[in-house]
Amino acid sequence: MHDNIRLYHVDHLGSTSLVTDAEGLITQHVAYIPYGEIFVEQRNGSWNTPYLFNAKELDEETGLYYYGARYLDPTNATWLSVDPLFEKYVGMTPYNYCAGNPVKLVDVDGRDAEITINWEKGTISVNANIYLYGDGATKQVAQAYKDCIMNSWGALNEYEYKDKTFTVTWNINVELAKNGEPMVFDGVNNYIECKKDIAFSTTEMNKGTWRSRNSNGGLLTSEGDNPAIHEFGHILGLRDRYITRSEAKRTNLSYKTIFEGWEGNVMAEPAGKGVVETKNLDILFSPALETHKFMIDAFEKEFPSSPRRFPYDNKSYKINKDHREPILKTQLKSTSK
């Protein structure tokens, strides 16, 4: 037995780090100025973590943070090397951190900026890049996918949570993948193979196969039976609201039987026929908002004399395979349609 070993948990929330022990007591609190330079540090114990601003490791000898793609100098608020994706941001210096707006933006690995929840301002932004490849991938198809997504998901620009109204912004980028460019799955990027034949699925949230023609074999448009409206829901982590083939095999229900109460919903109906509803946003936003508000309240309770509450605002929440809606085993009660 090693009675002297204690467990620690570190919450990294951009401008603040909290280290808690096994009993949940805060042992270290670090606050930063916007670009990561330490502003104030408080300790209640001897142990401290080197993983500070945005959960990146601080090299004590150089004073630099290692982000994976490059090093950040928090004192001078610049990267030490050029952004590997600098061609995406023409007109912006490739050494600039978070587009010069570190309060609103978070750079996850030194590659891209990711917009987050801002409780005080009441804003939520969803950021996703969809890169297309395959024999059906064209600029026209990319535009049809994007228009379909923005005309459906993008039309919901407000969300109510606990009597608070949030303005929702959908930053969805759909474009052709560059030949030879490696796939980088960073929680924002998604890679979709476009096929000319009639087939579509999103297998692992961030990749799949979507058809580039309509059900009659004609040119795909933003309307009609465009699969993007439903498949984008899977990218966001939402599951089907009908009986899948695998569920049909282990139940006495028919394939494509719609869950009770989900008739007409985007995650239940055939491609292009369902609509995005508030209940879809509840699944997507509520867990992140609940966590976000909990951390704000915990900070204010632990540091009541703090003049501002922003350390837990502008937090980035990943939408990836590790943050997917649970399997719907309890929702197999259905009605045929």
N, C-alpha and C positions, 0 to 999 in steps of 0.2 A: 504494500500500500504506500502511496505517495501523498500523504496528507497535506504537504506543503504546496502541491500543484493547484493552481486556480485557473478557471476558465475565463476568458475575456471575449467580449463581442464588440466590434467596432462598427458604428454607423457613420458612413461617409455621405454627407449631403452637400457637396460642393463647398460652400463657404464655412462649414462647421464640421468637426469630427467629434464624436462622442465615443468614449471607451467605457464599457460597462463590464463588471465582473459577473461571476456566476450567480450572485444574488440580485443582479440588476442594478447595482449601485454604480453611479458614474464615477470613474477613477481618473479620467482625463478629458478635458474639454479644450479644443483648439478652435479659434475663430480666425478667419483670414480676411485680408483685403481682397477685392474682386479678382485679382490675377493670381492669387495663391500664396502671396507672402504672408507669413504668420503675423497676425495682429495682436492676439493675446492667447496665452496658454495657461491653463489651470490644472493642477494635478493633486490627487488625493492618495497617490501611491507611488511606488518606485518604478513600475513598469510603464513604458511608453511605446507607442507604435511608430514605425517609420513611414507607414502608409497614411498620408495626410490628405492634402487637397485633392478632391475627386477620387480618393482611394488610390492615388498614385504614390510610388515610393520616392521619398526625398533622399537624395544623396547628400549626406552631411558635409562631405569634403568639397563638393562643387556647388551645393545649394540649388541643384537642378532636379526637376521631376522627370521621371522616365514614363512616357505615355505609350510605349510600344512602337509607334511609328517614328517618333522623334522626341527630343528633349525640350522642356519648357523652362525658361528662365523667369521665375515669378517676380524678381526684382525689376527687370526691364520690360516685363510683360510681352515677351516675344519668344518664338521658337528659335532654336539654334540652326534649323535646316528648313528647306523649302517644303511646303505642303505637297505630299505625293499626289493630291488631287487638285493641284492649283489651277488646272485648265477649266475646272468647273466654276471658278470664281474669278473670272476676268475682271480686271479693274480693282482688285483687292490685293494688297501685298501678301505674298505667300508665307510671310513670317508672322502674320497677324493672328492672335489668339482670339477665337470666338467672334470673328468679324468686328472686333473692337467693342463688343457688348457682353462682357463676362457675367453681368448681373442677370441677364435674360437668357443667355445661351450657355451650353455646356459642351465642351469638346471631349468626346469619350475616349478616343485613342490617338488624337493628333491628326485625324483624317477629316472628320466632318463635324459640323455643329448640329446639336439636337435641341429643339425647343421643348420646354417643360411646363408643368403646372405652375401658375402664379395665383396663389390664393388671395393675396391682397388686392391685386388688380382684377381678379375674377376671369382669368383666361386659361384656356386649354388648347394646346396645339398638337395635332397629330402629324408626324413626319414620317414619310415612307418613300423610298426609291424603288421603282420596279423596272428592272432591266430585262429587255426582251431579246431572245435569240431563236434561231431555228428557221425552217424554210418558209414559215408564214409571218415572220417578223418584218414589218415595214413601218415607216413613219406614220402611215395612214392608220394602221392597226393600233399603234401606240396612242395616237390621238383619240381613236374611238374608245379605247380602254379608259383613258384618263377622263374623257368627257362623260362616260358612263358612270364612273366613280364619283366625279364631282357633282353630277346632276342628281345623284342619289344620296350618298353619304355626305358629300359636301354641302347639300342643301340644309342639313341640320346644323345650324350655327349657334344654337343656344342649348344649354343643359342645366337643369335644376338639380341642386344637391343640397339637402337640408336647408331649405328656404334661401339658398344663395344661387343666383343666376350667373353662370359662366358663359362667356363668349367663346365659341369653338371655331378654331381655324384649322383647315385641312391643307397641309402642305404636301401634296402628292405629286411626285415626279415620275413620269413614265417615258422611257426612251430606249433606244436600241443599245444593246451591249456592244462594246468595242471588241473587235476581233483580237484574240490573244490576251485580252485583259483578264487577269484571274478574278474569280468570284470572291468577294470579301463580305462575309456575313457578320455584320457588326450590330445587329439588332434594328437596323434601319433599311439595309439593302435586301432586296428580294430579286431572285432570278427566275424568270418564267420562259419556258420553251413554247414557242408558238408553232402550232402544226396546222397545216391546211385541211387535214381531215377532221371529222367531227369527234373530238375528244377533249375533255377538259377536267382537270382536278388540281387541287393544291395539296401536295402530299405531306410536307413538313413545315407548313406555314410560310417559310421563306423561299420555297421553290415549288414548281409544279409544271403542268402542261395545260395550256389553254388553247382553244381553237381560234383560228383567225378568220373563219367564215361563219355565216349564219347557218341555221339548220337546213336551209334550202340550197346551201352551197354558194350563195352569193356573197357580195362584199359586206363585211361586218361594219355596222355603224354603232353610234352611241345608244341607239334605241333598239327595240325588238328584243331578240333573245341573246343579247350580249352577256357572256359569262362573267365579266369583270365585276358586276355588282355583287354577285354571290361569292365569288372567289376572293374578292378583297376582304370580305368578312372573315374568311379563314386566315388571311394574312394578319388580321387583327386579333386572331386567337379564338374566334367564335366557332362553335361547332354546328353541324347540321341539326335542323329541327324536324327531321323526318327519319324514317327507318332506313338505315343503310343496308347494303347487301350483307355485311357481316352480322348485323343485328337481326336481319330477316332469317338468317340460318339458325339462330339460337332462340328464336321466338316464333309464335304462330301468327305474327303480323306480316303484312305484305310490304315488299320493298316500295319505298317512296310514300308510305303512309305518314301523314303529317301529325306531329304532336298536337294534342289538344290545346287550343288557345293560341296556336302559332299560324293558323291559316292566314294566308296573305302576306306573311313575313318574308323578308329577303333570304333568310336562312332556311326556309321551308319549301318555298315554291320553285318551280322550274326556272331556268335562267331567264332573266328579264321580266318576270311576272310578279315577283315579290317587291315589297317596299321596305325601306329602312325605317324602323320605329324607335321610339324612346327606349324600349326594353332592350334593344341591341346596345345602345349607349350605356345603359345601366350596367350591363355585364362588362363593358369595356372600361368605363371610367370610375365606377363606384369603388372598386378595391384600391385603386391608386389614390383617389381622393380621401378615402378613409385612412389610409396609411399616412398620407400627407398631413392631414389635419391632426392625427395622433402625434406626429413628430413635432408639429408646431406647438401643440398644447404641452407636450412633455418639456420642450425647451423653455416655454414661458413659466412653467411650474418650477423647473430647476433653477432658472436664472430670472427671477421676477424683476430684478432691477435693471435688466438689459434694456437700453433705450430703443431698441428696434427688434422686430421679429423676422427680418428677412433671411436669416441663415437657413431656414427650412423651406423657403420659397424657391421657385425656379428649379425644382428638382426634376431630374430626368427619370422616367420610368420606361423600362424596356418592354417592348411587345415582341416576344420571341417564343421559341418552343418551350422555354422554361416557365413562361407566364401565359399558359394557355388555359382556356376554360376547361374545368374538369369534365371527365367522361359523364355523359348524361344517363347513367344507369337507372336513376330513379324517375326518369321522365319518359319511360316507354309506354305509358298509358296514352293511347292515341285514338284518333278518329279518322276513318277513311274519308278520302275526298275524290 
